[in-house]
């Protein structure tokens, strides 16, 4: 089968999807890792199955298009109930009900946990027969089985930074968004069904922004108080990191870090400080103390009942925070939280990836040759990005790939120079993950080829584009 995995946010999603891609390749399938910014390249892949990380109104039409072509579509739940904002059940229900029922009934759902599955089934948001609790592949990396992977993959961190490392995870995409203005972010959240009024959300955004600035000051305070440790501040992937650019300039042991995945930094951290980040789950899975400055929240905006707060050690003052950090450095600290992550994430057996792959295969997507016929008529309005490829070469490759008659020469193909998307990833990013996986029992001597042509954005073998392919070899 041709299986496309849509990468929404590379710094968070790519490694988990590479792990899933490797598992599918080992089973004999052909896998494409496609950036959500270049999702139209799916037309060249003719996929039998597509795995999406989100189901929003903005990708409803492309999901419907592929469902109509006979392609199986899957939703790999990325955040589930763990990072619930406000009234989660109402917000989730409202958001999904914006999507036409026919699309929802025909998508297969890989659920992070039982809670999410029960909510969507009880509210009849999806076909109950299409919802399976699989867990999330990205959490497999935190199982002890993948220790060698984590150490190999994150070697550059300890080469760059001195231990001990205290990691601070930002989570302020509402007030400091990367892809929109703060005002646009509020309207976007309301439009997607968030169970709050406009004025309530604007008010909460102001509170969120004040917490952001408090975190900046906390980062400085910790770094100055403990000059012999390294403090790394990592914004949320959907945050605008430029806001922090000059905030830490004069403190030698405080660094802003936006590259790579959070796994690399957690592996070598002695502690995680966060506000409402799902990174808390990953840290707890590694046995790292998870601290949250509870004293910053206002009563009307309390998130203490959310799962990410329950699994954290909620600190009630700045002095207590500094004292706790000192205990962690001394090796005398003991977890005070009673929260458990066992109900939130399926991770004990590190088999979430296997369960997702099993689910994809069990849905019986079979190669649909009729899709190619449909695509003959879709070629007329597609922008093609290529580098060093002549029009004639493009035409020949299209004819060969789609079995078009040789006398078909009039196609409206427009080669267009485009900027690299902020959601771009490269063949190199994929290869690093695969090389690290080869250190893990069960993945040694991995026979996986990573295919590309374009030197700056990696592609299918048809024309220049933005897709990375995995196949046996």
C-alpha positions as CSV (number, residue, x, y, z in Angstrom):
1,X,0.0,0.0,0.0
2,X,1.0,3.7,-0.4
3,X,0.5,5.3,3.0
4,X,0.8,9.0,3.6
5,X,1.6,10.4,7.1
6,X,0.8,14.1,7.5
7,X,3.3,16.0,9.6
8,X,1.6,18.9,11.2
9,X,4.3,20.2,13.5
10,X,7.7,18.6,12.8
11,X,9.3,19.5,16.2
12,X,6.6,17.6,18.0
13,X,5.2,15.1,15.5
14,X,7.9,14.1,13.1
15,X,9.8,11.5,15.2
16,X,6.6,9.6,16.2
17,X,5.5,9.5,12.6
18,X,9.0,8.3,11.5
19,X,8.6,5.4,14.0
20,X,5.2,4.6,12.6
21,X,6.6,4.9,9.0
22,X,9.4,2.5,9.8
23,X,7.0,0.0,11.2
24,X,4.8,0.2,8.1
25,X,7.8,-0.1,5.8
26,X,8.9,-3.2,7.6
27,X,5.5,-4.7,6.8
28,X,6.1,-4.1,3.1
29,X,4.2,-0.7,2.6
30,X,5.5,2.4,0.8
31,X,5.3,5.5,3.1
32,X,5.3,9.2,2.4
33,X,5.9,11.8,5.2
34,X,4.1,14.9,4.0
35,X,4.3,18.3,5.5
36,X,0.8,19.8,6.2
37,X,2.1,22.9,4.3
38,X,2.5,20.8,1.1
39,X,-0.6,18.6,1.5
40,X,-1.5,19.0,-2.2
41,X,1.4,16.7,-3.0
42,X,-0.9,13.9,-2.0
43,X,-2.2,14.0,-5.5
44,X,1.1,12.7,-6.9
45,X,1.3,9.9,-4.3
46,X,-2.1,8.3,-5.0
47,X,-2.3,7.0,-1.4
48,X,-4.4,4.1,-0.3
49,X,-4.4,5.4,3.3
50,X,-3.7,8.8,4.8
51,X,-3.0,9.5,8.5
52,X,-3.9,13.0,9.7
53,X,-2.9,14.5,13.1
54,X,-5.9,16.7,13.4
55,X,-9.5,17.0,12.2
56,X,-10.4,20.6,11.8
57,X,-12.8,22.5,9.5
58,X,-9.8,23.7,7.5
59,X,-8.8,20.2,6.4
60,X,-12.3,18.8,6.1
61,X,-12.5,19.3,2.3
62,X,-9.2,17.5,1.6
63,X,-10.3,14.6,3.8
64,X,-13.6,14.4,2.0
65,X,-11.9,14.5,-1.3
66,X,-9.7,11.5,-0.5
67,X,-12.6,9.6,1.1
68,X,-14.5,10.0,-2.2
69,X,-11.5,8.6,-4.0
70,X,-11.8,5.4,-1.9
71,X,-8.8,6.2,0.2
72,X,-9.0,5.3,3.9
73,X,-8.5,8.3,6.2
74,X,-7.2,8.0,9.7
75,X,-7.0,10.5,12.6
76,X,-4.0,9.9,14.9
77,X,-5.1,11.8,18.0
78,X,-2.2,14.1,19.0
79,X,-3.2,15.6,22.3
80,X,-6.5,14.0,23.5
81,X,-7.9,15.1,26.8
82,X,-4.5,15.6,28.5
83,X,-4.1,19.3,27.5
84,X,-7.8,20.1,27.8
85,X,-8.6,23.9,27.7
86,X,-11.6,25.1,29.6
87,X,-14.7,22.8,29.2
88,X,-13.0,20.1,27.2
89,X,-16.0,17.9,26.4
90,X,-18.1,20.8,25.2
91,X,-15.2,22.3,23.2
92,X,-14.4,19.0,21.6
93,X,-18.0,18.3,20.8
94,X,-18.6,21.7,19.3
95,X,-15.4,21.6,17.3
96,X,-16.1,18.2,15.7
97,X,-19.8,19.0,15.0
98,X,-18.5,21.7,12.7
99,X,-17.3,18.9,10.5
100,X,-19.9,17.2,8.3
101,X,-21.2,14.0,9.7
102,X,-20.4,12.0,6.5
103,X,-16.7,12.9,6.9
104,X,-16.6,12.0,10.6
105,X,-18.4,8.7,10.0
106,X,-15.9,7.6,7.4
107,X,-12.7,8.4,9.3
108,X,-10.8,5.9,11.4
109,X,-9.7,7.2,14.8
110,X,-6.6,6.1,16.7
111,X,-7.3,7.4,20.2
112,X,-4.6,8.5,22.7
113,X,-6.5,7.1,25.6
114,X,-9.8,5.6,26.8
115,X,-11.1,9.0,28.0
116,X,-11.0,10.4,24.5
117,X,-12.5,7.3,22.9
118,X,-15.4,7.2,25.4
119,X,-16.2,10.9,24.9
120,X,-16.3,10.7,21.1
121,X,-18.3,7.5,21.1
122,X,-20.8,8.5,23.8
123,X,-21.4,11.8,22.0
124,X,-21.7,10.0,18.6
125,X,-19.0,12.1,17.1
126,X,-17.5,9.2,15.1
127,X,-18.6,5.8,14.0
128,X,-18.0,3.7,17.2
129,X,-16.7,0.8,15.1
130,X,-14.0,3.1,13.7
131,X,-12.6,4.2,17.1
132,X,-9.7,2.2,18.5
133,X,-7.5,3.0,21.6
134,X,-4.0,2.7,20.3
135,X,-2.0,5.2,22.2
136,X,0.3,7.7,20.5
137,X,3.6,6.5,18.8
138,X,5.6,9.5,20.0
139,X,5.3,8.2,23.6
140,X,6.9,4.9,22.7
141,X,10.2,6.7,22.7
142,X,10.0,7.2,26.4
143,X,9.9,3.5,27.2
144,X,13.1,2.0,28.6
145,X,13.4,-0.1,25.5
146,X,14.3,3.1,23.6
147,X,17.0,4.4,26.0
148,X,19.8,3.8,23.5
149,X,17.7,5.7,20.9
150,X,17.3,8.7,23.2
151,X,21.0,8.8,24.2
152,X,22.1,8.5,20.6
153,X,19.6,11.0,19.2
154,X,20.3,13.6,21.9
155,X,24.1,13.4,22.0
156,X,24.5,16.9,20.6
157,X,22.7,18.4,23.6
158,X,25.4,17.3,26.1
159,X,28.0,18.4,23.7
160,X,26.5,21.9,23.6
161,X,25.2,22.3,27.1
162,X,26.7,21.6,30.5
163,X,24.7,19.4,32.9
164,X,22.7,19.6,35.1
165,X,20.0,21.0,32.8
166,X,16.7,22.5,34.0
167,X,14.2,22.6,31.2
168,X,11.4,25.1,31.1
169,X,8.5,24.4,28.7
170,X,6.5,27.3,27.4
171,X,2.8,26.8,26.6
172,X,1.6,30.2,25.6
173,X,0.4,29.8,22.0
174,X,-2.9,31.6,22.8
175,X,-1.2,34.9,23.8
176,X,2.0,34.5,21.8
177,X,0.9,32.7,18.6
178,X,3.4,31.8,15.8
179,X,1.1,31.7,12.9
180,X,-1.3,34.5,13.6
181,X,-1.8,37.7,15.7
182,X,-3.1,37.3,19.3
183,X,-6.5,38.7,18.2
184,X,-6.7,36.4,15.3
185,X,-5.9,33.5,17.6
186,X,-8.8,34.3,19.8
187,X,-11.3,34.4,16.9
188,X,-9.8,31.2,15.5
189,X,-10.4,29.4,18.8
190,X,-13.9,30.6,19.0
191,X,-14.5,29.6,15.4
192,X,-13.3,26.1,16.1
193,X,-16.0,25.6,18.8
194,X,-14.2,26.5,22.0
195,X,-16.7,26.6,24.8
196,X,-16.1,30.2,25.9
197,X,-17.5,33.6,24.9
198,X,-15.4,36.0,23.0
199,X,-15.0,38.3,26.0
200,X,-14.1,35.4,28.3
201,X,-11.4,34.2,25.9
202,X,-9.9,37.7,25.5
203,X,-9.8,38.0,29.3
204,X,-8.1,34.6,29.6
205,X,-5.6,35.6,26.9
206,X,-4.6,38.6,29.0
207,X,-4.1,36.2,32.0
208,X,-2.1,33.8,29.7
209,X,0.2,36.7,28.6
210,X,0.9,37.7,32.2
211,X,1.8,34.1,33.0
212,X,4.2,34.2,30.0
213,X,6.0,37.2,31.4
214,X,6.1,35.6,34.9
215,X,7.8,32.5,33.3
216,X,10.4,34.7,31.7
217,X,11.2,36.3,35.1
218,X,11.2,32.8,36.8
219,X,13.7,31.6,34.2
220,X,16.0,34.5,34.9
221,X,15.6,34.0,38.7
222,X,16.5,30.3,38.6
223,X,19.5,30.9,36.3
224,X,20.9,33.7,38.5
225,X,20.2,31.7,41.7
226,X,21.9,28.6,40.4
227,X,24.8,29.8,38.2
228,X,26.3,26.3,37.9
229,X,23.3,24.8,36.1
230,X,22.1,25.2,32.5
231,X,18.6,26.6,32.2
232,X,16.9,26.0,28.8
233,X,13.7,27.8,27.9
234,X,11.8,26.0,25.1
235,X,8.7,27.7,23.7
236,X,5.7,25.7,22.5
237,X,6.0,24.8,18.8
238,X,3.1,27.1,18.1
239,X,4.6,30.0,19.9
240,X,6.3,33.0,18.3
241,X,9.9,32.5,19.6
242,X,11.0,36.0,18.5
243,X,9.2,37.5,21.6
244,X,11.9,35.8,23.8
245,X,14.9,36.8,21.5
246,X,16.4,39.5,23.7
247,X,15.0,38.5,27.1
248,X,17.8,36.2,28.1
249,X,20.8,37.9,26.4
250,X,22.7,39.0,29.6
251,X,22.5,35.7,31.5
252,X,25.3,33.3,30.6
253,X,23.6,30.0,31.7
254,X,20.1,30.8,30.3
255,X,19.3,29.7,26.7
256,X,16.4,29.9,24.4
257,X,16.1,26.7,22.4
258,X,13.7,26.0,19.5
259,X,15.5,23.4,17.5
260,X,14.9,19.7,17.5
261,X,12.3,17.8,19.5
262,X,11.6,18.0,23.2
263,X,12.8,14.4,23.6
264,X,16.4,15.5,23.1
265,X,16.4,18.0,26.0
266,X,14.2,15.9,28.4
267,X,16.7,13.0,28.1
268,X,19.4,15.1,29.8
269,X,17.3,17.2,32.1
270,X,17.1,17.0,35.9
271,X,13.8,18.8,36.2
272,X,10.9,20.2,34.1
273,X,9.1,23.5,34.9
274,X,5.9,24.1,32.9
275,X,2.5,25.7,33.1
276,X,0.1,23.5,31.1
277,X,2.3,21.5,28.8
278,X,1.8,17.9,27.7
279,X,5.6,17.6,28.1
280,X,4.7,16.9,31.7
281,X,3.6,13.4,30.6
282,X,6.9,12.8,28.8
283,X,8.9,14.0,31.8
284,X,7.0,11.8,34.2
285,X,7.5,8.8,32.0
286,X,11.3,9.4,32.3
287,X,11.0,9.8,36.0
288,X,12.0,13.5,35.9
289,X,10.5,15.8,38.6
290,X,7.8,18.0,37.1
291,X,7.2,21.4,38.7
292,X,4.4,23.9,38.2
293,X,4.2,27.4,39.7
294,X,0.6,27.1,41.0
295,X,0.8,30.5,42.8
296,X,0.7,32.3,39.5
297,X,-2.8,31.3,38.6
298,X,-5.9,33.3,39.4
299,X,-8.8,31.5,41.0
300,X,-11.2,32.2,38.1
301,X,-8.7,30.8,35.6
302,X,-7.5,27.8,37.7
303,X,-6.4,24.8,35.8
304,X,-5.6,22.7,38.8
305,X,-8.2,20.1,37.8
306,X,-6.6,19.5,34.4
307,X,-4.6,16.3,34.0
308,X,-1.3,18.2,33.3
309,X,-1.7,19.9,36.6
310,X,-2.6,16.8,38.5
311,X,0.5,14.9,37.4
312,X,2.7,17.9,38.4
313,X,4.2,19.0,41.7
314,X,2.3,22.2,42.2
315,X,4.5,24.7,44.0
316,X,2.8,27.4,46.0
317,X,5.5,30.1,46.1
318,X,8.7,31.3,44.4
319,X,10.8,30.5,47.5
320,X,9.4,27.0,47.6
321,X,10.3,26.6,43.9
322,X,13.9,27.6,44.5
323,X,14.1,25.4,47.5
324,X,12.7,22.5,45.5
325,X,15.2,23.0,42.7
326,X,18.0,23.0,45.3
327,X,16.7,19.6,46.6
328,X,16.6,18.2,43.1
329,X,20.2,19.2,42.6
330,X,21.2,17.7,45.9
331,X,19.4,14.5,45.1
332,X,17.1,14.8,48.2
333,X,13.8,15.6,46.5
334,X,10.8,13.3,46.5
335,X,7.7,13.7,44.3
336,X,4.8,15.1,46.2
337,X,2.2,14.7,43.5
338,X,-0.5,12.0,43.7
339,X,-1.5,12.2,40.1
340,X,-1.1,9.2,37.9
341,X,-0.5,9.1,34.2
342,X,-1.5,5.4,33.8
343,X,-5.0,6.3,32.8
344,X,-3.9,9.0,30.3
345,X,-1.3,7.3,28.1
346,X,-0.8,3.7,26.9
347,X,2.9,3.4,27.3
348,X,3.8,0.4,29.4
349,X,4.4,-1.9,26.5
350,X,5.9,0.7,24.0
351,X,3.6,-0.8,21.4
352,X,1.4,2.1,20.4
353,X,3.2,2.2,17.1
354,X,2.4,-1.4,16.5
355,X,-1.3,-0.9,17.4
356,X,-1.6,2.0,15.0
357,X,0.0,0.0,12.2
358,X,-2.3,-3.0,13.0
359,X,-5.3,-0.7,12.9
360,X,-4.3,0.7,9.5
361,X,-3.9,-2.8,8.0
362,X,-7.1,-4.1,9.6
363,X,-9.1,-1.5,7.9
364,X,-8.2,-3.3,4.6
365,X,-7.2,-0.3,2.5
366,X,-6.4,-1.9,-0.9
367,X,-4.6,-0.3,-3.8
368,X,-7.2,1.7,-5.7
369,X,-6.0,2.0,-9.3
370,X,-9.1,4.1,-10.2
371,X,-7.5,7.0,-8.3
372,X,-5.0,7.4,-11.0
373,X,-7.7,7.9,-13.6
374,X,-9.3,10.6,-11.5
375,X,-5.9,12.4,-11.2
376,X,-5.6,12.7,-14.9
377,X,-8.2,15.4,-14.8
378,X,-6.8,17.1,-11.7
379,X,-3.5,18.0,-13.3
380,X,-4.8,21.1,-14.9
381,X,-4.7,23.4,-11.9
382,X,-1.7,22.2,-9.8
383,X,1.3,24.4,-9.0
384,X,4.5,22.5,-9.2
385,X,7.6,23.5,-7.4
386,X,10.8,22.1,-8.8
387,X,14.5,22.8,-9.0
388,X,16.6,22.1,-12.0
389,X,13.9,20.1,-13.7
390,X,12.9,21.1,-17.3
391,X,9.3,21.3,-18.5
392,X,10.0,18.4,-20.8
393,X,11.3,16.2,-17.9
394,X,8.3,17.0,-15.8
395,X,6.0,16.1,-18.7
396,X,7.8,12.8,-19.3
397,X,7.7,11.9,-15.6
398,X,4.0,12.7,-15.4
399,X,3.2,10.6,-18.5
400,X,5.2,7.7,-17.1
401,X,3.8,7.8,-13.6
402,X,0.2,8.2,-14.7
403,X,0.3,6.1,-17.8
404,X,-0.8,9.1,-19.9
405,X,-0.8,8.9,-23.7
406,X,2.3,10.4,-25.3
407,X,0.2,12.9,-27.4
408,X,-1.1,14.6,-24.3
409,X,1.1,17.7,-24.2
410,X,-1.1,20.6,-23.0
411,X,-1.1,20.6,-19.3
412,X,-1.2,23.8,-17.2
413,X,1.9,23.2,-15.1
414,X,3.3,26.3,-13.4
415,X,6.7,26.1,-11.8
416,X,6.7,28.6,-8.9
417,X,9.5,29.6,-6.5
418,X,8.2,29.4,-2.9
419,X,9.6,30.1,0.6
420,X,10.4,27.3,3.0
421,X,7.5,26.7,5.3
422,X,8.0,27.1,9.0
423,X,6.5,23.5,9.2
424,X,9.2,22.3,6.8
425,X,11.3,19.2,7.6
426,X,14.1,17.6,5.6
427,X,15.4,14.2,4.6
428,X,18.3,14.8,7.1
429,X,15.8,15.2,10.0
430,X,14.3,11.8,9.0
431,X,17.7,10.1,8.6
432,X,18.9,11.2,12.0
433,X,15.9,9.6,13.6
434,X,16.3,6.4,11.7
435,X,20.0,6.2,12.5
436,X,19.2,6.6,16.2
437,X,16.6,3.9,15.9
438,X,19.2,1.4,14.6
439,X,20.7,1.4,18.1
440,X,17.5,-0.2,19.5
441,X,17.0,-3.9,19.8
442,X,14.5,-5.0,17.2
443,X,15.6,-2.1,14.8
444,X,19.2,-3.1,14.2
445,X,20.2,-3.5,10.6
446,X,17.2,-1.5,9.6
447,X,16.6,-1.8,5.8
448,X,14.8,1.5,5.2
449,X,15.7,3.9,2.3
450,X,15.0,7.6,2.5
451,X,14.2,9.0,-0.9
452,X,14.6,12.6,-2.0
453,X,15.6,14.8,-5.0
454,X,15.3,18.4,-4.0
455,X,18.4,19.7,-2.2
456,X,16.5,21.9,0.3
457,X,13.1,20.3,0.6
458,X,12.7,16.6,0.1
459,X,10.4,14.9,-2.3
460,X,8.8,12.1,-4.1
461,X,10.7,10.8,-7.1
462,X,8.3,12.4,-9.6
463,X,9.2,16.1,-9.4
464,X,10.6,18.6,-7.0
465,X,8.5,19.0,-3.9
466,X,8.4,18.7,-0.1
467,X,7.8,15.1,0.7
468,X,10.1,12.4,2.3
469,X,9.6,8.8,1.2
470,X,10.5,5.7,3.1
471,X,10.7,2.3,1.5
472,X,12.6,-1.0,1.9
473,X,16.1,-1.1,0.6
